[in-house]
Amino acid sequence: SAPLTKEEVLKFLESGAKPAPVQSSSQPSAAPAASPAPPTTPRVSQPQPAPVASQATKAAAPGTSGFVEVPHTQLRKIIAQHLTESKQRTPHAYLTIDCEIDLLNGLRKAVQESHGIKLSVNDFVIKAAAMSLKKVPAVNVALDTASSGPRQLPSIDISVAVASDRGLITPILKNAD
């Protein structure tokens, strides 16, 4: 099935219909639903015209203050393309932990007071990531499509997402270790 479009979601919200409860196909329902799902309009699989780049379109869902859709600038299109390529071509590993950073915050404050340098928690996270990549170089790799295997990188370069008024940019910190 094709993904939902913004127009379909807005049309559904405007209709005031309630969404049907989602049931997992792996677990049978104990009882039938209290009321049948509201009828939906069939999807039209025709391509929609692209918005004019010089115009911002407004749309509002019932009960909300609305939003303004701003067309992509050329810079944002390039950034989106590069982020997509990075996500597809670079091995990714995800880790989530809880940390007590009271001592780290004390160090940040002491450095700012004694040296006038304002360090963020993210600065320390980047340094820790760089040190980890140096300690475990087997993780500091890129996919080499020519040899169909990972290629160990000679330096530790870390890209950091930074929000700006022109969009998200991702500068690369070369030799971050």
C-alpha positions as CSV (number, residue, x, y, z in Angstrom):
1,S,0.0,0.0,0.0
2,A,1.2,3.5,-0.8
3,P,2.2,5.9,2.0
4,L,-0.4,8.5,3.1
5,T,-0.1,11.9,1.6
6,K,-0.5,15.2,3.5
7,E,-3.7,15.9,1.6
8,E,-5.2,12.6,2.7
9,V,-4.4,13.3,6.4
10,L,-5.8,16.9,6.2
11,K,-9.0,15.6,4.5
12,F,-9.4,13.0,7.2
13,L,-8.9,15.5,10.0
14,E,-11.4,17.9,8.4
15,S,-14.0,15.1,8.2
16,G,-14.1,14.8,12.0
17,A,-13.9,11.0,11.7
18,K,-12.3,9.0,14.4
19,P,-9.4,6.6,13.5
20,A,-10.0,2.9,13.8
21,P,-8.0,1.2,16.5
22,V,-4.9,-0.6,15.1
23,Q,-4.6,-4.2,16.0
24,S,-1.5,-6.3,15.6
25,S,-1.9,-9.1,13.1
26,S,0.1,-11.4,15.3
27,Q,-2.3,-11.2,18.2
28,P,-6.0,-12.0,17.6
29,S,-8.5,-9.6,19.0
30,A,-10.4,-10.8,22.1
31,A,-13.6,-9.1,21.0
32,P,-14.8,-7.4,17.8
33,A,-14.5,-3.6,17.6
34,A,-17.4,-1.7,19.2
35,S,-18.1,0.2,16.0
36,P,-16.9,-0.3,12.4
37,A,-14.2,2.0,11.1
38,P,-15.5,5.0,9.2
39,P,-15.5,4.6,5.4
40,T,-12.5,6.0,3.7
41,T,-12.3,7.5,0.3
42,P,-10.3,5.5,-2.2
43,R,-6.8,6.7,-2.9
44,V,-6.0,8.3,-6.2
45,S,-2.6,7.3,-7.4
46,Q,-2.1,10.2,-9.7
47,P,1.0,12.4,-9.2
48,Q,0.4,15.7,-7.5
49,P,1.8,18.9,-9.1
50,A,4.9,20.2,-7.3
51,P,4.4,23.4,-5.3
52,V,5.7,26.6,-6.8
53,A,9.0,27.4,-5.2
54,S,8.2,31.1,-4.6
55,Q,5.0,30.4,-2.7
56,A,4.5,29.2,0.8
57,T,1.2,27.3,1.3
58,K,-0.9,27.5,4.4
59,A,-2.9,24.6,5.8
60,A,-4.6,24.1,9.2
61,A,-6.0,21.1,10.8
62,P,-9.2,21.6,12.9
63,G,-8.4,22.5,16.5
64,T,-4.9,23.6,15.8
65,S,-3.2,26.9,15.1
66,G,-2.1,25.7,11.7
67,F,1.3,25.7,10.1
68,V,3.1,27.3,7.2
69,E,4.8,25.0,4.7
70,V,8.0,26.6,3.3
71,P,9.4,25.3,0.1
72,H,12.9,23.9,0.1
73,T,15.7,26.2,-0.9
74,Q,18.5,24.8,-3.1
75,L,20.7,24.5,0.0
76,R,18.2,22.5,1.9
77,K,17.7,20.2,-1.1
78,I,21.5,19.5,-1.2
79,I,21.7,19.0,2.5
80,A,18.8,16.5,2.4
81,Q,20.4,14.7,-0.5
82,H,23.7,14.4,1.3
83,L,22.1,13.3,4.6
84,T,20.2,10.6,2.8
85,E,23.3,9.4,1.0
86,S,25.2,9.4,4.3
87,K,22.5,7.3,6.0
88,Q,22.5,4.8,3.1
89,R,26.3,4.5,2.6
90,T,27.7,4.8,6.1
91,P,27.4,2.0,8.7
92,H,25.4,3.2,11.7
93,A,25.3,2.1,15.3
94,Y,22.9,3.3,17.9
95,L,23.3,3.3,21.7
96,T,21.2,4.8,24.4
97,I,22.3,5.2,28.0
98,D,21.5,7.4,31.0
99,C,24.3,9.4,32.4
100,E,24.8,11.5,35.6
101,I,26.7,14.5,34.4
102,D,26.9,16.6,37.5
103,L,30.7,16.4,37.6
104,L,30.8,17.2,33.9
105,N,28.6,20.3,34.4
106,G,31.0,21.3,37.2
107,L,34.0,21.0,34.9
108,R,32.2,23.0,32.2
109,K,31.5,25.8,34.7
110,A,35.1,25.7,36.0
111,V,36.6,26.0,32.5
112,Q,34.3,28.8,31.6
113,E,35.2,30.7,34.8
114,S,38.9,30.1,34.6
115,H,39.6,30.3,30.9
116,G,36.5,32.0,29.5
117,I,35.7,29.1,27.2
118,K,32.1,27.9,27.0
119,L,31.9,24.2,26.4
120,S,28.7,22.3,25.7
121,V,27.8,18.8,26.8
122,N,27.8,18.0,23.1
123,D,31.5,19.0,22.9
124,F,32.3,16.3,25.4
125,V,30.1,13.8,23.7
126,I,31.9,14.4,20.4
127,K,35.3,14.0,22.1
128,A,34.1,10.8,23.8
129,A,32.9,9.4,20.5
130,A,36.3,10.3,18.8
131,M,38.2,8.6,21.6
132,S,36.0,5.5,21.3
133,L,36.6,5.3,17.6
134,K,40.4,5.6,18.3
135,K,40.2,2.8,20.9
136,V,38.1,0.6,18.6
137,P,39.2,1.3,15.0
138,A,37.1,-1.5,13.6
139,V,34.1,0.7,14.1
140,N,35.7,3.7,12.3
141,V,34.8,2.3,8.8
142,A,33.0,3.2,5.6
143,L,31.4,0.9,3.2
144,D,33.5,0.4,0.1
145,T,31.1,-0.6,-2.6
146,A,34.0,-1.6,-5.0
147,S,35.3,-4.3,-2.7
148,S,31.9,-5.0,-1.1
149,G,33.3,-4.6,2.4
150,P,34.1,-2.1,5.1
151,R,37.1,0.1,4.7
152,Q,38.9,1.3,7.8
153,L,39.3,5.1,7.8
154,P,42.7,6.6,8.4
155,S,41.4,9.5,10.5
156,I,38.6,10.2,12.9
157,D,36.2,12.7,11.4
158,I,32.8,13.4,13.1
159,S,29.9,15.2,11.5
160,V,27.7,17.2,13.7
161,A,24.2,18.5,12.9
162,V,23.9,22.2,13.5
163,A,20.6,24.1,13.1
164,S,20.9,27.5,11.4
165,D,18.4,30.0,10.1
166,R,19.1,28.6,6.6
167,G,18.4,25.0,7.6
168,L,20.3,22.1,9.0
169,I,24.0,22.0,8.2
170,T,26.5,19.2,9.1
171,P,30.1,20.4,9.4
172,I,32.7,17.7,9.6
173,L,35.2,17.9,12.5
174,K,38.4,16.5,11.0
175,N,40.8,14.6,13.2
176,A,38.4,14.9,16.2
177,D,40.5,12.7,18.3
